[in-house]
């Protein structure tokens, strides 16, 4: 069966080489990663199936009762890979492998940038291979790991043929320069820092406007309302726009001239990649993997600043706003940087190599 039409029969997992469990119903970054990666992996012939709730039925999947088939090895593959991304996905895999003696190897992806608990360290020590989503993440691990940075669809996130048309399509003034901040509206995401920087920058730059794309959950509505009040008090309600959440966010990136990622904390953070793939330079805080994504210096695709530093955000953002040649050059380099180093196809290829090594290597130690 060609990879692009790969579908797992509900009662037969003989062709499955890799199982991608998702044991949380709530949408999260992990869930989104699985949703984006599986189709690409299967187009590459990796034969990956999902397991668990909260995923689209369009993805190849197996049911929990199909796990009894894990005592037999897959067709044309030494042993199956169980790719866990959470503690609750590592533990059952250890039981399947070490107690029930099923023929699997366990790969774990860590995205955490904090010290692990003793329980998590023990789970990780039982893995056959460990992946870190960034060098920062790798530094918190006490076992060998391979860094595989996330990728994005550089076909979905791509520059427009005409910037003015892209702005008009989003209902934005086509002659204005636009700075954007995308993501959930909340303190952790630094939305207030973006708003406060725009309040300081826009009065002296009449050709620029700013947009905030994303929604505030019920817990953060008061935070969003306070930001809107600040904007109104500054007399900028028509130039700092809260445009809400959109499923066609790629179209909104195409309308931008500059992207600001003001987060105070982030596990990884794809928004700078999405912006750069759309040929939009980035000013980002030094959180998550941002410093590993954005190029500074001679071949810059943007600037990295300390988190929670409003003055630095204003200064570095102004440096792009006030220099159109620099802005355009950084945008061109951004597109090249994203497509050559951060495509989701490249991420899938790196994972395939790790699966291959784990499948053919000796299993991890079984002792406590």
C-alpha positions as CSV (number, residue, x, y, z in Angstrom):
1,X,0.0,0.0,0.0
2,X,1.5,3.4,-0.9
3,X,2.5,5.5,2.1
4,X,0.1,8.3,1.2
5,X,-2.9,6.0,1.4
6,X,-1.7,4.2,4.6
7,X,-4.6,3.3,6.8
8,X,-4.4,0.9,9.8
9,X,-7.1,-1.7,9.8
10,X,-8.8,-1.6,13.2
11,X,-8.2,-5.3,13.8
12,X,-4.7,-5.7,12.2
13,X,-1.6,-3.8,13.2
14,X,0.9,-6.0,11.4
15,X,2.0,-3.1,9.2
16,X,2.4,-0.6,12.1
17,X,6.1,0.2,12.9
18,X,5.5,3.1,15.3
19,X,2.8,3.8,17.8
20,X,2.2,7.5,18.8
21,X,0.1,7.5,22.0
22,X,-2.0,10.5,23.1
23,X,-3.4,9.9,26.5
24,X,-4.9,13.4,27.2
25,X,-8.1,14.6,25.7
26,X,-7.3,18.3,26.1
27,X,-5.7,20.0,23.1
28,X,-2.1,20.8,23.9
29,X,1.2,21.3,22.1
30,X,1.9,17.6,22.3
31,X,-1.5,16.8,20.7
32,X,-0.9,19.4,18.0
33,X,2.6,17.9,17.3
34,X,1.1,14.4,16.8
35,X,-1.6,15.8,14.5
36,X,0.9,17.6,12.3
37,X,3.5,15.0,12.2
38,X,1.6,11.7,11.5
39,X,0.5,12.5,8.0
40,X,4.0,13.6,7.1
41,X,5.6,10.5,8.6
42,X,3.3,8.3,6.8
43,X,3.8,10.0,3.5
44,X,7.5,9.2,4.1
45,X,6.5,5.5,4.6
46,X,7.2,5.3,8.3
47,X,3.9,3.5,9.1
48,X,2.9,5.4,12.3
49,X,-0.4,4.9,14.0
50,X,-2.0,7.0,16.8
51,X,-3.5,5.5,20.0
52,X,-5.8,7.3,22.4
53,X,-8.5,10.0,22.5
54,X,-8.5,13.7,21.4
55,X,-7.1,13.1,17.8
56,X,-8.9,13.4,14.5
57,X,-10.4,10.3,13.1
58,X,-8.6,11.0,9.8
59,X,-5.3,10.0,11.4
60,X,-4.2,6.3,11.1
61,X,-5.1,4.7,14.5
62,X,-5.3,1.6,16.5
63,X,-7.5,0.7,19.4
64,X,-6.4,-0.3,22.9
65,X,-7.6,-3.9,22.4
66,X,-5.2,-4.1,19.5
67,X,-2.2,-3.9,21.8
68,X,-2.4,-7.7,22.5
69,X,-0.8,-8.0,19.0
70,X,2.4,-6.4,20.3
71,X,3.8,-9.8,21.2
72,X,4.4,-10.3,17.5
73,X,6.8,-8.1,15.5
74,X,5.6,-6.0,12.6
75,X,6.2,-6.9,9.0
76,X,9.7,-6.1,7.7
77,X,10.7,-4.3,10.9
78,X,12.7,-5.7,13.9
79,X,10.4,-4.4,16.7
80,X,7.7,-1.7,17.1
81,X,8.5,1.7,18.5
82,X,6.3,3.3,21.1
83,X,6.9,7.1,20.9
84,X,5.9,8.6,24.2
85,X,5.7,12.4,24.9
86,X,4.3,12.4,28.5
87,X,4.9,10.5,31.7
88,X,1.5,8.8,31.4
89,X,2.6,7.4,28.1
90,X,6.0,6.2,29.3
91,X,4.7,4.1,32.2
92,X,2.3,1.8,30.3
93,X,5.0,1.2,27.7
94,X,7.4,0.1,30.4
95,X,4.8,-2.3,31.7
96,X,4.1,-3.6,28.2
97,X,7.8,-4.1,27.4
98,X,9.2,-5.2,30.8
99,X,6.3,-7.0,32.5
100,X,4.3,-8.4,29.6
101,X,7.5,-8.8,27.4
102,X,5.9,-7.3,24.3
103,X,8.2,-6.6,21.4
104,X,8.5,-2.8,21.6
105,X,11.2,-0.2,22.1
106,X,10.3,3.1,23.9
107,X,11.3,6.5,22.6
108,X,10.5,9.5,24.7
109,X,10.4,13.2,23.6
110,X,11.1,15.7,26.4
111,X,10.0,19.3,26.0
112,X,10.4,20.3,29.6
113,X,12.8,23.1,30.7
114,X,12.9,22.5,34.4
115,X,14.4,19.9,36.8
116,X,12.6,16.6,36.6
117,X,11.1,14.9,39.6
118,X,12.6,11.6,40.8
119,X,9.7,9.7,39.3
120,X,10.2,11.3,35.9
121,X,13.9,10.7,36.0
122,X,13.2,7.0,36.7
123,X,10.8,6.7,33.8
124,X,13.3,8.4,31.5
125,X,16.1,6.1,32.6
126,X,14.1,3.2,31.2
127,X,13.8,4.6,27.7
128,X,15.5,3.1,24.7
129,X,16.1,6.5,23.2
130,X,15.4,10.1,24.4
131,X,14.7,13.1,22.2
132,X,15.0,16.7,23.4
133,X,13.1,19.4,21.5
134,X,15.8,22.0,22.1
135,X,19.3,22.3,23.5
136,X,17.9,24.0,26.6
137,X,15.6,21.0,27.2
138,X,18.6,18.6,26.7
139,X,20.5,20.4,29.4
140,X,17.9,19.3,32.0
141,X,18.2,15.6,31.1
142,X,20.6,13.2,32.9
143,X,20.7,10.7,30.1
144,X,22.0,10.9,26.6
145,X,19.6,12.6,24.2
146,X,19.3,13.7,20.6
147,X,18.0,17.2,19.9
148,X,15.3,17.4,17.3
149,X,13.8,20.8,16.9
150,X,10.2,21.0,15.8
151,X,9.4,21.9,12.2
152,X,6.4,23.4,10.4
153,X,4.7,23.2,7.1
154,X,6.6,25.6,4.9
155,X,3.9,25.1,2.3
156,X,1.1,26.3,4.6
157,X,3.3,29.1,6.0
158,X,4.7,30.9,3.0
159,X,4.9,34.5,1.8
160,X,2.1,36.1,-0.2
161,X,2.4,36.9,-3.9
162,X,1.3,40.4,-3.0
163,X,1.5,41.9,0.5
164,X,-1.2,44.5,-0.1
165,X,-3.7,41.8,-1.3
166,X,-2.9,39.7,1.8
167,X,-3.6,42.6,4.1
168,X,-6.9,43.4,2.3
169,X,-8.0,39.8,2.6
170,X,-7.8,40.1,6.4
171,X,-9.7,43.4,6.5
172,X,-6.5,45.4,7.3
173,X,-5.4,48.6,5.6
174,X,-3.2,47.6,2.7
175,X,-0.9,50.6,2.9
176,X,-0.1,50.2,6.6
177,X,2.9,48.4,8.0
178,X,1.8,45.8,10.5
179,X,3.4,44.4,13.6
180,X,1.7,41.2,15.0
181,X,1.6,39.1,18.2
182,X,-0.2,35.8,17.9
183,X,-1.2,33.3,20.6
184,X,-3.4,33.0,23.6
185,X,-4.0,36.3,25.3
186,X,-2.6,35.9,28.8
187,X,0.2,37.1,31.1
188,X,2.4,34.0,30.4
189,X,2.4,34.9,26.7
190,X,3.5,38.4,27.4
191,X,0.6,40.0,25.5
192,X,0.7,43.0,27.9
193,X,4.4,43.6,26.9
194,X,3.5,43.7,23.3
195,X,0.6,46.1,23.9
196,X,2.7,48.4,26.1
197,X,5.5,48.4,23.5
198,X,3.1,49.4,20.8
199,X,1.6,52.1,23.0
200,X,5.1,53.6,23.2
201,X,6.1,53.0,19.5
202,X,3.0,53.8,17.4
203,X,2.3,57.5,18.3
204,X,5.6,58.5,16.5
205,X,5.1,56.0,13.6
206,X,1.8,56.8,11.9
207,X,2.5,54.3,9.1
208,X,2.4,51.3,11.5
209,X,-0.4,49.5,13.2
210,X,-0.5,46.4,15.5
211,X,-2.7,43.3,15.7
212,X,-3.1,40.7,18.5
213,X,-4.5,37.4,17.1
214,X,-5.7,34.9,19.6
215,X,-8.3,34.5,22.3
216,X,-8.5,34.8,26.0
217,X,-10.0,31.9,27.8
218,X,-12.5,32.6,30.6
219,X,-9.8,32.8,33.2
220,X,-8.0,35.5,31.2
221,X,-10.8,37.7,29.9
222,X,-10.2,40.3,32.6
223,X,-6.6,40.5,31.6
224,X,-7.6,41.1,28.0
225,X,-10.2,43.7,28.9
226,X,-7.5,45.6,30.9
227,X,-5.3,45.6,27.8
228,X,-8.1,46.9,25.7
229,X,-8.7,49.7,28.3
230,X,-5.0,50.6,28.2
231,X,-5.2,50.9,24.4
232,X,-8.3,53.0,24.5
233,X,-6.8,55.3,27.1
234,X,-3.8,55.8,24.8
235,X,-6.1,56.8,22.0
236,X,-4.9,53.9,19.9
237,X,-8.0,51.7,19.7
238,X,-8.0,52.1,15.9
239,X,-4.3,51.1,15.6
240,X,-3.9,48.3,18.1
241,X,-6.4,45.7,17.1
242,X,-7.6,42.6,18.9
243,X,-8.7,40.4,16.0
244,X,-9.5,37.2,17.9
245,X,-8.7,33.6,17.1
246,X,-8.6,32.4,13.5
247,X,-8.2,28.9,11.9
248,X,-6.6,30.5,8.9
249,X,-3.8,32.0,11.0
250,X,-1.3,31.5,8.1
251,X,-3.2,34.2,6.1
252,X,-2.8,36.6,9.0
253,X,1.0,36.0,9.1
254,X,1.1,36.9,5.4
255,X,-0.3,40.3,6.3
256,X,2.5,41.1,8.7
257,X,5.7,43.1,8.3
258,X,7.1,42.3,11.7
259,X,6.3,39.7,14.3
260,X,6.9,40.0,18.1
261,X,7.0,37.0,20.4
262,X,6.9,38.5,23.9
263,X,6.4,35.3,26.0
264,X,7.5,35.1,29.6
265,X,7.6,31.3,29.4
266,X,7.3,28.8,26.6
267,X,8.0,25.1,26.2
268,X,9.1,25.4,22.6
269,X,7.2,27.9,20.6
270,X,6.3,27.6,17.0
271,X,5.1,31.1,16.3
272,X,8.6,32.6,15.4
273,X,9.1,29.7,12.9
274,X,5.6,30.3,11.4
275,X,6.5,34.0,11.0
276,X,9.9,33.4,9.5
277,X,8.6,30.9,7.0
278,X,6.2,33.6,5.9
279,X,9.3,35.9,5.3
280,X,8.5,38.0,8.4
281,X,11.4,38.9,10.8
282,X,11.0,38.3,14.5
283,X,11.7,40.0,17.8
284,X,11.5,37.3,20.4
285,X,12.2,36.9,24.1
286,X,14.8,34.3,25.2
287,X,12.4,31.6,26.3
288,X,11.6,28.2,25.0
289,X,13.6,27.4,21.8
290,X,13.4,30.9,20.5
291,X,17.1,31.6,20.7
292,X,17.7,28.4,18.7
293,X,15.3,29.4,16.0
294,X,16.0,33.1,15.4
295,X,19.3,34.1,13.9
296,X,20.9,37.3,15.2
297,X,23.9,39.2,14.0
298,X,25.2,39.5,10.4
299,X,22.7,37.0,8.9
300,X,19.8,38.1,11.1
301,X,16.3,36.9,10.9
302,X,15.4,38.8,14.0
303,X,16.4,39.8,17.5
304,X,16.4,38.0,20.8
305,X,15.8,40.0,24.0
306,X,15.6,39.1,27.7
307,X,12.1,38.1,28.8
308,X,10.1,40.8,30.6
309,X,12.3,43.6,29.3
310,X,9.9,46.1,27.9
311,X,12.6,48.7,27.1
312,X,14.6,46.2,25.1
313,X,11.4,45.2,23.2
314,X,10.7,48.8,22.3
315,X,14.3,49.4,21.2
316,X,14.7,46.3,19.1
317,X,11.3,46.6,17.5
318,X,12.0,50.2,16.7
319,X,15.2,49.1,15.0
320,X,13.1,47.2,12.4
321,X,10.3,49.6,12.1
322,X,12.6,52.5,11.3
323,X,14.7,50.7,8.8
324,X,12.8,49.3,5.9
325,X,15.8,47.9,4.1
326,X,16.8,45.9,7.2
327,X,13.2,44.8,7.6
328,X,13.0,43.4,4.1
329,X,16.4,41.8,4.1
330,X,15.8,40.0,7.4
331,X,12.4,38.8,6.0
332,X,14.1,37.3,2.9
333,X,16.7,35.5,5.1
334,X,13.9,34.4,7.4
335,X,12.1,32.4,4.7
336,X,15.3,30.7,3.5
337,X,16.3,29.9,7.1
338,X,12.9,28.3,7.9
339,X,12.6,26.3,4.7
340,X,16.1,24.9,4.8
341,X,16.3,24.1,8.6
342,X,12.8,23.8,10.0
343,X,10.5,22.0,7.6
344,X,8.2,19.4,9.2
345,X,9.5,17.0,6.6
346,X,13.0,17.4,8.0
347,X,11.7,16.8,11.5
348,X,10.0,13.6,10.4
349,X,13.2,12.4,8.7
350,X,15.2,12.9,11.8
351,X,12.7,11.0,13.9
352,X,12.8,8.1,11.4
353,X,16.5,7.7,11.9
354,X,16.1,7.6,15.7
355,X,13.3,5.0,15.4
356,X,15.6,2.9,13.1
357,X,18.5,3.0,15.6
358,X,16.2,2.2,18.6
359,X,14.6,-0.7,16.8
360,X,17.9,-2.3,15.9
361,X,19.7,-1.6,19.2
362,X,19.8,-3.7,22.3
363,X,16.9,-2.9,24.7
364,X,17.3,-0.5,27.6
365,X,18.1,-2.1,31.0
366,X,15.2,-3.8,32.7
367,X,16.5,-3.7,36.3
368,X,15.3,-1.1,38.8
